[in-house]
């Protein structure tokens, strides 16, 4: 069989030369079951005249893959930076009173003084009396 397929890109062979019922592990009736598999491993030989061009093609494909990876990485970082800048611009354009709100801690005495002197329950906007 080796002499029929040696040096060819495609080859056909018969399974009769490979599997014989006497040498194979089979069922009692001498036949393989429906769930039996046949595994054939054939080495791939590349002629020497094609090995250099295959190496160069492999190198080119690898370099293109690395270039695409780096391009996508830089592009995603660029988009991230642009979006951060746009967010800052949007935040500056949408300034509200909440951006200038200050929280002060006051004591109970100060709050009680406010209620006694300045707070008017009938008026939602309290003014100094």
N, C-alpha and C positions, 0 to 999 in steps of 0.2 A: 504494500500500500504506500510506503514511503516513496518509492521510485515513481509512482503515478502522480503524486502531489508535490514533489520537491521542486521549488523554484516557480510555482504558479501562484497567481493571485486568487484563483478560485479552483476548487477541487471537489469532486463528487466521489463518494466511496460507498461501499455496501456494508451494511451492519452484519451481514452473515459472517464476515471474516472476524468481526470483533466479539460478538456474543454467541457463545455456543451453549446449548442447554446443559451439556455435561459439566462445564466449568463454572457455570453461574449458580448462584443460590436461587432456587426457584421453588414454586409450590409443588405439591405432591404429583400433580399431573404434568409437570415439566414446563409450565407456562408461567410467565410473570403476571401478576395481578394488574388491575386497572390503575392502581396508585403507584406503580413502579416507575422509576425515573432512570434514564440513561445519561450519564455525565461523561462528556468527551472533552478533554483538554488538549488543545493544539497550540504549540508555541508559535509565535509570530516572528518570522525572520525577515529583517529588513536588509536588502542588499546594500553593500558598502557604498555604492554610488549614490544611493538615496539618503544615507544617514546624515551627511552634512546639510543637505537642504531641509531635512526634517528638524535638525537642531536649530537651524536659522528660523524656520517657521515657528517652532516652539518658543524661541526667544522673542520673536516679534509679537506673538500672541500674549506672552507673559508681560511684555512691556506695554502693550495696549491695555491690558487689564489693570496694571498699576497706574497708568495715566488716567484711565476712567475713574478709578478709585480716588486718586488725588484731586481730580477735577470736581467730582461730586462733593468731596470733603470741603474743598475751598468754597464751592458754590453755596453749600448749606451754611457755612460760617458767614458768608457774605449776606445771605438772606436774613440770618439771625441778627446781624449788626444793623441792617437796614430797618428791620422791624423794631428793634430797640430804639433807634433814632425816631421812627415814626411815632412810637408810643410816647416818647418825651415830648415831641411836638404836640401830640393830641392832649397830653396832660397839661401842658402850658396853656393851650387854647381853651381848656375847660376848667379854669380856676373858679372855685365856688367859695362861699363864705366858710364852708367846712375846712378849707385849706388854711384859714386864718383864725380858727377857733382856738381859744386858750382855756385850759382847764385850771382852775385855782382851787386849792384846798382851803376851806374856811372853817372856822371853829363854830361850835354850837352857839356861843355867846354872840358872835357876829351875825349869825343867821336870825337869832331871836331879836336882836336889835333892828335888823332889816324889817322883820315882820311887824314890830311895834311901831316903828317910825315911818316907814315908806310904803309898805304893802297896802294896796287898796283891793279888796276882794271883788268889788263890782267892776273894776277896770282891768282888762287883760294886760294893758301896758301901764306899768306902774311909773309914776313920776315923783320926783322929789317934792315933798310938801313945803 
